């Protein structure tokens, strides 16, 4: 009798231990669109599994090992949320989808240093394109939901300073332009525009190497709504002279 009790005790302990181990393994989960979508960033929950942009999390299969190969996740209604190819628990290629079936974003890693993400609106138009280098966003291109460009940011290879930056109005006109004209002194030519497309102001900025602030430098010209010059002002280190 004592022997039977001992065996029963061991079996119950093994079962409890197995249950605790199983509890640590992520089980298949289905999502509502509200749970999957971040209000500002879209479906971002897979970003933590992308080592190329700083993600340090690992996804496991149901046996508790690092996930390998293709994986699909689903919405509560059975429609596809995510299709990704995993290597040692981290994503190398994937696509996410809105519940209506439109693609929400796609990711591809071309090599350990470079990868890209394309993000979409629910209507299928491109919202943002981001090119990463060594974990940092090097080039970013954003668009309005009507397809017109919203902003452009292009940085140097080491992502230390901006080469070019442009912003646009929703009607398609340029709102502002910033372009590097002297790499050594970090001088930029700047232009700002009214919503009617007419030039509003132009001049030179110099990048403060300590705090990375752009300071107005030299002569600036300001224009009225019709594009006519109305005044000129001189600046030094951001201070009007």
N, C-alpha and C positions, 0 to 999 in steps of 0.2 A: 504493500500500500504506500509506504513511504517513497519507494522507488517511482511509483506511478505519479505521486504528487510532485516529485522532483522534476520528472520529465515534463509534466504539465506546466510547471513554473518556468522551466527553460523555454518551452514553446511559446508561452505567453510573452516572455521577455523578448524573444526574437521577433514576434509579431509586432510588439510595440515599437521596437527599434526600427523595423522595416517601415512602419507607418511614419515614424518621425523622419526617416530618410526620404520617403516619398513626398512628404510635405514640403521638402526643400526644392523639389523639382517643379518648375513652372508647368502648369497644365494648359491644355488648349483653351483659349478664351475667345469669345466673340464680343465685338464692340458695337455700341451705338455710335452714330456719327458725331453726336454731341460729346461723347467721351473721347473719341479719337482726335477730334479737331481742337487745336488751340485757337482761341479767338483771334490772336494776332499773327501767330506763326504757322498756322496750318497743322499738318500731321507731323509733329516734331518728335514724337516719342521714340523713333528709331535712331535719332541723331546720336544718342549715347552709345550706339553700337558701331559707330563709324570712327575707326581709329585715326583716319586721315584728317579729321577735323577736331580731334581731341577727345573723342569718345573712348571711355575706358571700361565699359561694361561688356559682359560676355553673355550670350544667349545659349541656353542648354536645350538639348532634346529631352524627350520624356524619360529617357533612361538616365539622365543626369550628366551626360557628356556634352562637350562643346559641339554646338550645332554645325553640321557640315552640309553643303549642297543647297538645293532649292527648298524654300519654305514659303507657304502661303498662309495668310491670316484673313479672317472674314468678319463682315458685319453681322449683326444679329439676324438680318434677313437672308443671310447666305451669300450675299454679294462679296466679291473680292475687295479687301482693304489693302493688302500688301503682298507683293511677290518679290522675294529677295534671294540672292545667292550668298551663302555664308561660308567663310573659311575660319575654322577654329573659333566659332561663336561670334564673329564680327562680319558685317556686311561689306561686300565688294561691289555689288550691283543690285539695284532694287527699283521698283516702281510702287508708289502708293496711289490709291484711287479714292475719289469721292464716292458717296453712296449711289450717286446717279450714274456711275460707271466711267465718268471722265477722269483722266489721269490728274492727280494732285501734285506729284513731283516725281522726278527720276534722278537717280544718282549713279555715277560710274566712276570707278577708280582706275585711272590709266597706268599709274605706277605709284610707289610708296610716297612720292612727293606731290603728285598732282591728282586732283579729282575735280568733278564738277557736279553741280546740282541745278536742275531746272524746275521751277515751281510754277504752277498753273492756277488760273481762276476756275471756278466751277463751270464757266461757259466754254472752257477749252483753250482760251487765249493765254499766252505766256505772261506770267506775273513777274518773275525774277529769274535771272541766270547768274550763277555765282561760280567763279573759277578759283580754286584753292591752290596754294603752294605752301608746302611744309606746315600745313594746319591753319594757315591764315587766309582770309578772303583777299585775293589779289585784285581781281576784276569783278565788278558787280554791275549788272544791267537790270533796271527795273522798268515796268510798263504799267500804264493804266489799263483798266479792263476794257477800254475801247480799242486797245492795240497800240496806241501812241506811246512813245518813250516817256518815262517819268524821270529817270536819273541815270547817269553813267559815272562810275568811279573806276579809274585805272591806276594801279600803284606799281612801284618798282618791284623787281623780282623778290627782294627781301622784305617787302611790305613795310618799308620804313617811311616812305613819303609818296605823295600823290603826283602822278604825271598829268592826269586830266580829270576834271570833274565838271559835269554838266547837269543842270536841272531843267525841266520842261513844264510848261503849262499843259493842262489837259486838252486844250485846243490844238496842240502840236507845236506852238511857238516856243522858242528857247526862253527860259527864265533867267539863267545865269550860265557863265562859262568861266572855267578856271584852268589855265594851261601853263605848265612849267616852261619857262623860256631860258633859264640859266640854271643848270643842274648844280654847278659849284656853289653859287651863292643862294640857291633855292629861291629865285625870284619867279613870280607868277604874273601873267597878264590876266586881268579880271574884267569881265563885262557882265552887266546886268541889264535886263530888258523889261519893258512894260508888257502887259498881256496882249497888247495890240501888235507886238513884234518890234516896236521902236526901241532904240537904245536908251537906257536910263542913266547909266554911269559906266565909266571905264577908268582903269588905272593899273598900278603895279602893287602887288603884295610881296612882302619878304617874310619867309618862314623863320620864326624865332626858334633856334635850335634847342633851347632849354625847355620851353613849355609847349612847343609845336603849335604856337598860335600864329595866325597870319596877321601881319601888321601892314597897314597902308603906308606906302613909301613913294615919295616923289609927287608929281602932279597928277591930280584926278580931275576928270571932266564930267559934268553932270548935265543932263538933257531934260527937256520937257516932254510931254506926251506926244508931241509931233516929231520928236527926234532932233530938235534944235538945241544946240549948246546954250546953256543959260548961265553957267558959272564954272570957274576952275579954282581948285584949292590945292595947296601943297601940304604934304605930310612927311613926318620923320619919325620912324619907330611907332607908327600908329597915332601920333599926336599931330593935330593940325597946327601949322606954323603961322 
